[in-house]
């Protein structure tokens, strides 16, 4: 098969979602298929590259606001790391017109559908010229996937890959326009030949009568992040003290969906009782709760801004325990839990709602402990931190337990779906 993976955004540094798509396409390429990935890039020139036979095509949007974003990205990349936080302010002073266009790009007035239409037209031109058998439209964001389905209607079958775990209609800011949003989404599902979605979203689609007509052409697929820990040259961000029990959280932190407050209250009660525990947070945070505990326990609660994935992995390898804060949403499983499991480290999972979809994965993982925010058990937490320190789960055991979260499984699933679609012409 000749397969095109089309995604609205494909910058030089791949996001977690795009790494999944990239690895899945590479695995299919290794199975003898001809695979391409295309997308708009805001930080590179237009280019076509080849990586072990996998063709990657990056396009530039001609929209003025996207040109301004590329100019800003180039400007920020040339600044020293400690100055990048103030990059927008300095860019605004140096390039006021481009800064205004950049502000427009992120405003409610920006016409995202125009960008999506430009992208879909380029996808159609590529599909026709290169004679692809099928297109996998990466559902991130919605407008690009919808425009691709419309442009390719009657030309080649389009399969949606809903790699973005956020079902946007479930978020509070979409509540006012929920009916319209779901109408648009189900219209997209109507056009798609098949939809690959996350298990958590699939469960919700089955329960919602507005989506039930389309569940017959849905396949739930976990994030394929179970893989051997990469060998890297990155240095750990933190120098962990072996006299302490060191817990590490990696990722985005906020108080609306992922607050650490109740967990840190219990940790600090153990610290007050004389336990030598430190909790490290690595990544962007807007959490007032974290700031409060950092102020009150500066030697025990430590935060560092986001770093490269290479350094984050190096830091995770050094920690005693990895910490997962699940969300207050019932439609999302944090993809990083599979990165955690791959390392074999003991993991503390903070469950914030009773119907949390992450729970089933932690019940499978041999070195996991779930701390329930809604029914905190400080004694059980203390016992786990004492008994599991230094415990490592063998990767091959983890791979067997989470076979459905491996790249090999994802590639086989996509291959079977596309083969069935093409054989059903």
Legacy VTK file of the C-alpha trace (Angstrom):
# vtk DataFile Version 3.0
C-alpha trace
ASCII
DATASET POLYDATA
POINTS 425 float
0.000 0.000 0.000
1.004 3.593 -0.587
-0.150 5.517 2.489
-0.122 9.231 3.279
-0.315 10.426 6.894
-1.589 14.026 6.712
-1.330 16.238 9.779
-2.061 19.935 10.067
1.178 20.700 11.907
4.577 19.069 11.374
7.341 21.188 12.876
11.004 20.161 13.027
10.605 19.111 16.688
7.838 16.530 16.781
5.183 16.681 19.474
4.300 13.527 21.426
1.359 12.946 19.081
3.445 13.365 15.955
6.128 11.006 17.284
3.447 8.331 17.575
2.300 8.894 13.997
5.891 9.045 12.757
6.830 5.772 14.473
3.677 4.028 13.257
4.377 5.121 9.674
8.002 3.981 10.008
6.873 0.562 11.260
4.522 0.206 8.274
7.362 1.261 5.979
9.495 -1.528 7.447
6.682 -3.971 6.650
7.027 -3.148 2.957
4.475 -0.376 2.547
5.329 3.003 1.023
4.611 5.656 3.662
4.661 9.442 3.531
3.971 12.107 6.177
2.986 15.651 5.256
2.082 18.757 7.217
2.494 22.502 7.631
5.685 23.539 9.413
6.151 26.818 11.242
9.833 26.437 12.037
11.460 25.067 8.868
11.683 25.876 5.194
9.648 23.798 2.768
11.458 20.495 2.462
11.139 16.843 1.577
13.381 14.489 3.500
13.848 10.749 3.718
14.423 8.818 6.933
15.101 5.102 6.339
12.764 5.182 3.349
9.998 7.131 5.098
9.275 10.337 3.166
8.549 13.448 5.261
7.125 16.510 3.480
6.971 19.850 5.273
5.051 22.738 3.705
4.819 26.417 4.617
1.512 28.221 4.917
1.339 31.416 2.809
-0.892 33.191 5.371
0.700 36.397 6.758
0.072 35.412 10.378
1.795 32.064 9.810
4.752 33.870 8.246
4.899 36.013 11.394
4.904 32.861 13.537
7.826 31.457 11.535
9.718 34.734 11.996
9.116 34.589 15.743
10.179 30.933 15.974
13.436 31.769 14.192
13.995 34.777 16.463
13.329 32.759 19.655
15.578 29.877 18.552
18.528 32.248 18.354
18.133 33.456 21.958
19.913 31.906 24.909
17.725 29.564 26.943
17.376 31.975 29.871
16.094 34.731 27.566
13.445 32.764 25.675
10.791 33.420 28.296
10.866 37.134 27.406
11.103 36.466 23.658
7.571 37.641 22.824
8.039 40.999 24.540
11.358 41.623 22.780
9.966 40.449 19.441
7.073 42.883 19.795
9.492 45.783 20.288
11.733 44.755 17.383
8.992 43.694 14.927
5.696 45.416 15.871
3.841 44.581 12.627
4.776 40.901 12.741
3.933 40.842 16.460
0.469 42.197 15.664
-0.025 39.462 13.057
1.167 36.909 15.592
-1.384 38.190 18.131
-4.083 37.905 15.455
-3.113 34.279 14.800
-3.966 33.371 18.414
-7.073 35.553 18.639
-10.720 34.562 18.241
-10.795 36.538 14.981
-8.299 34.300 13.154
-9.842 32.253 10.357
-8.532 28.760 11.050
-10.699 27.281 8.298
-8.744 29.218 5.655
-5.508 27.595 6.793
-7.214 24.190 6.855
-8.488 24.693 3.314
-5.006 25.597 2.048
-3.606 22.487 3.712
-6.300 20.204 2.275
-5.750 21.563 -1.237
-2.047 20.718 -1.016
-2.877 17.246 0.275
-5.246 16.666 -2.646
-2.636 17.800 -5.173
-0.074 15.435 -3.611
-2.496 12.492 -3.507
-3.456 12.894 -7.153
0.119 13.348 -8.387
1.568 10.468 -6.348
-1.346 8.002 -6.665
-1.802 7.142 -2.987
-4.018 4.218 -2.043
-5.262 5.709 1.225
-4.860 8.738 3.482
-4.705 8.737 7.269
-5.829 12.204 8.403
-4.423 12.927 11.843
-7.274 14.484 13.773
-5.374 17.433 15.225
-6.830 19.954 14.800
-10.411 19.334 13.684
-10.527 21.801 10.770
-7.615 20.185 8.894
-9.054 16.680 9.185
-12.468 17.892 8.048
-11.059 19.796 5.051
-8.962 16.790 3.978
-12.026 14.521 4.050
-13.966 17.000 1.925
-11.178 17.472 -0.646
-10.532 13.746 -1.044
-14.153 12.628 -1.174
-14.455 10.172 -4.053
-10.696 10.138 -4.731
-9.170 7.908 -2.035
-10.508 6.523 1.260
-9.661 8.643 4.301
-9.162 7.101 7.735
-9.159 9.420 10.769
-6.462 8.937 13.399
-7.766 10.685 16.503
-4.370 10.929 18.132
-5.329 13.974 20.191
-6.898 12.539 23.372
-8.971 15.619 24.169
-12.602 15.229 23.117
-13.049 18.956 22.796
-16.814 18.818 23.293
-16.146 17.539 26.825
-14.293 20.670 27.950
-16.234 23.409 29.800
-15.350 26.189 27.335
-17.174 24.269 24.587
-20.321 23.690 26.628
-22.116 26.704 25.120
-21.570 25.422 21.566
-21.661 21.716 22.348
-24.555 20.889 20.026
-22.941 22.666 17.070
-19.542 21.127 17.761
-20.946 17.600 17.931
-22.931 18.231 14.755
-19.695 19.168 12.966
-17.771 16.233 14.432
-20.388 13.642 13.541
-20.529 15.079 10.014
-16.785 14.412 9.798
-17.268 10.879 11.127
-19.931 10.358 8.462
-17.423 11.141 5.682
-14.510 9.126 7.108
-14.148 5.489 6.097
-12.840 4.573 9.536
-11.943 6.295 12.818
-9.066 5.288 15.076
-9.742 6.767 18.501
-8.544 6.399 22.078
-10.146 3.763 24.345
-11.387 6.460 26.753
-13.118 8.423 23.985
-14.492 5.240 22.426
-16.182 4.389 25.714
-17.848 7.812 25.747
-18.885 7.561 22.104
-20.620 4.254 22.862
-22.633 5.964 25.613
-23.709 8.979 23.526
-26.592 8.307 21.122
-25.379 11.115 18.839
-22.185 9.140 18.145
-23.555 5.605 18.225
-24.250 5.430 14.435
-20.485 5.769 13.859
-19.080 3.444 16.516
-19.359 0.518 14.069
-16.466 2.035 12.105
-14.322 2.954 15.125
-11.275 1.134 16.478
-9.927 2.053 19.925
-6.127 2.198 20.074
-3.886 3.006 23.014
-0.941 5.368 22.763
1.882 3.169 21.402
4.516 4.411 23.837
5.700 1.093 25.258
9.251 0.792 23.989
12.733 0.200 25.427
14.172 3.240 27.184
16.287 5.145 24.722
19.995 5.546 25.217
20.676 9.256 25.378
23.396 11.684 26.297
21.115 14.053 28.184
21.901 14.963 31.768
19.446 14.700 34.631
17.889 18.034 35.540
17.986 17.210 39.258
20.723 15.781 41.464
18.648 13.350 43.540
19.823 12.687 47.093
19.885 8.956 47.845
19.046 9.636 51.505
15.625 10.823 50.379
12.744 9.117 48.603
12.568 11.074 45.338
9.337 11.342 43.338
9.268 12.957 39.886
6.342 14.333 37.878
6.889 15.251 34.213
4.379 17.257 32.230
1.927 20.133 32.259
0.436 21.110 35.599
-2.621 23.259 36.274
-5.200 23.506 39.041
-8.278 23.155 36.834
-7.655 19.657 35.485
-4.531 18.404 37.250
-4.078 19.922 40.702
-1.451 18.406 43.042
-2.986 19.973 46.161
-4.491 16.982 47.986
-1.542 14.737 47.148
0.981 17.323 48.345
-0.998 17.898 51.541
-0.558 14.205 52.371
3.098 14.156 51.313
3.817 17.170 53.491
2.117 15.506 56.454
4.632 12.665 56.033
7.460 15.196 55.788
6.216 16.875 58.990
6.312 13.445 60.643
10.020 13.162 59.802
9.912 11.191 56.544
12.683 12.133 54.105
10.697 12.703 50.930
11.188 15.095 48.023
8.788 15.686 45.149
10.139 17.142 41.902
8.017 18.699 39.154
9.461 19.020 35.648
7.465 20.992 33.083
5.235 24.000 32.601
3.075 24.845 35.609
0.317 27.341 36.294
-0.609 25.646 39.572
-1.090 27.953 42.537
-1.178 24.885 44.778
2.324 23.884 43.671
3.591 27.413 44.237
2.137 27.421 47.744
3.814 24.161 48.773
7.100 25.188 47.125
7.063 28.297 49.307
6.229 26.399 52.489
8.550 23.421 51.828
11.351 24.783 49.614
13.719 21.902 50.444
11.181 19.194 49.657
8.973 20.472 46.819
11.026 21.491 43.765
9.955 22.716 40.326
11.869 23.180 37.062
10.536 24.444 33.745
10.199 22.123 30.732
13.367 20.762 29.119
14.107 18.612 26.065
12.666 15.097 25.935
16.210 13.746 26.065
16.895 15.452 29.396
13.471 14.534 30.741
14.126 10.830 30.085
17.562 11.090 31.715
15.893 12.643 34.770
13.179 9.974 34.917
15.838 7.269 34.911
17.416 8.745 38.047
14.261 9.224 40.158
13.161 6.619 42.709
9.475 6.961 41.835
7.604 8.472 38.910
4.464 10.452 39.679
1.360 10.620 37.501
-1.407 13.118 38.169
-4.441 11.930 36.260
-7.034 14.439 35.090
-10.446 15.493 36.286
-11.704 14.530 32.804
-13.082 11.083 32.051
-12.037 11.130 28.387
-8.248 11.333 28.643
-5.425 9.009 29.603
-2.078 10.852 29.884
0.148 9.321 27.215
3.217 9.693 29.428
2.091 6.809 31.648
3.295 4.396 28.965
6.683 6.162 28.926
6.728 5.684 32.693
5.856 1.981 32.408
8.554 1.449 29.781
11.194 2.500 32.313
9.978 -0.122 34.794
10.109 2.330 37.691
7.566 2.234 40.517
4.818 4.749 39.737
2.452 6.616 42.041
-0.791 7.412 40.259
-2.961 10.183 41.699
-6.551 9.424 40.730
-8.789 12.496 40.938
-12.190 11.139 39.839
-13.843 7.772 40.476
-14.346 6.883 36.807
-10.801 7.799 35.769
-9.831 5.890 32.588
-6.182 5.691 33.709
-7.013 3.354 36.579
-7.263 0.162 34.532
-3.683 0.627 33.275
-2.261 1.116 36.759
-4.128 -1.954 37.984
-2.231 -3.881 35.278
1.194 -2.423 36.069
3.110 -4.559 38.624
4.908 -1.623 40.311
2.039 0.840 40.517
0.157 2.386 43.408
-2.988 4.509 43.071
-3.560 7.306 45.553
-7.211 8.363 45.437
-7.708 12.106 45.860
-11.343 11.536 46.810
-10.402 8.936 49.489
-6.766 9.631 50.465
-4.918 6.908 52.339
-1.684 8.408 53.635
-0.629 5.220 55.422
-0.901 3.099 52.274
1.080 5.722 50.366
3.824 5.725 52.997
4.016 1.928 52.941
4.351 1.859 49.141
7.107 4.480 49.160
8.982 2.436 51.728
8.497 -1.009 50.181
8.800 -0.240 46.451
11.905 1.967 46.488
14.493 0.418 44.170
12.020 -1.980 42.571
12.326 -2.312 38.781
9.891 -4.137 36.489
11.481 -6.062 33.619
10.746 -4.413 30.252
9.797 -7.678 28.524
7.202 -8.313 31.228
5.820 -4.795 30.787
5.732 -5.237 26.994
3.659 -8.407 27.329
1.263 -6.732 29.781
0.813 -3.718 27.504
1.138 -5.279 24.062
-1.801 -3.105 22.954
0.332 0.006 23.615
3.302 -0.882 21.396
4.239 0.551 18.000
4.102 -2.940 16.484
0.484 -3.357 17.589
-0.467 0.128 16.343
1.105 -0.495 12.932
-0.591 -3.889 12.598
-3.950 -2.338 13.530
-3.611 0.480 10.981
-2.488 -2.017 8.316
-5.504 -4.270 8.922
-7.934 -1.339 8.830
-6.568 0.051 5.567
-6.370 -3.391 3.948
-10.034 -4.049 4.802
-11.064 -0.637 3.418
-9.170 -1.142 0.148
-10.457 -4.697 -0.286
-14.020 -3.422 0.197
-13.933 -1.108 -2.834
LINES 1 426
425 0 1 2 3 4 5 6 7 8 9 10 11 12 13 14 15 16 17 18 19 20 21 22 23 24 25 26 27 28 29 30 31 32 33 34 35 36 37 38 39 40 41 42 43 44 45 46 47 48 49 50 51 52 53 54 55 56 57 58 59 60 61 62 63 64 65 66 67 68 69 70 71 72 73 74 75 76 77 78 79 80 81 82 83 84 85 86 87 88 89 90 91 92 93 94 95 96 97 98 99 100 101 102 103 104 105 106 107 108 109 110 111 112 113 114 115 116 117 118 119 120 121 122 123 124 125 126 127 128 129 130 131 132 133 134 135 136 137 138 139 140 141 142 143 144 145 146 147 148 149 150 151 152 153 154 155 156 157 158 159 160 161 162 163 164 165 166 167 168 169 170 171 172 173 174 175 176 177 178 179 180 181 182 183 184 185 186 187 188 189 190 191 192 193 194 195 196 197 198 199 200 201 202 203 204 205 206 207 208 209 210 211 212 213 214 215 216 217 218 219 220 221 222 223 224 225 226 227 228 229 230 231 232 233 234 235 236 237 238 239 240 241 242 243 244 245 246 247 248 249 250 251 252 253 254 255 256 257 258 259 260 261 262 263 264 265 266 267 268 269 270 271 272 273 274 275 276 277 278 279 280 281 282 283 284 285 286 287 288 289 290 291 292 293 294 295 296 297 298 299 300 301 302 303 304 305 306 307 308 309 310 311 312 313 314 315 316 317 318 319 320 321 322 323 324 325 326 327 328 329 330 331 332 333 334 335 336 337 338 339 340 341 342 343 344 345 346 347 348 349 350 351 352 353 354 355 356 357 358 359 360 361 362 363 364 365 366 367 368 369 370 371 372 373 374 375 376 377 378 379 380 381 382 383 384 385 386 387 388 389 390 391 392 393 394 395 396 397 398 399 400 401 402 403 404 405 406 407 408 409 410 411 412 413 414 415 416 417 418 419 420 421 422 423 424
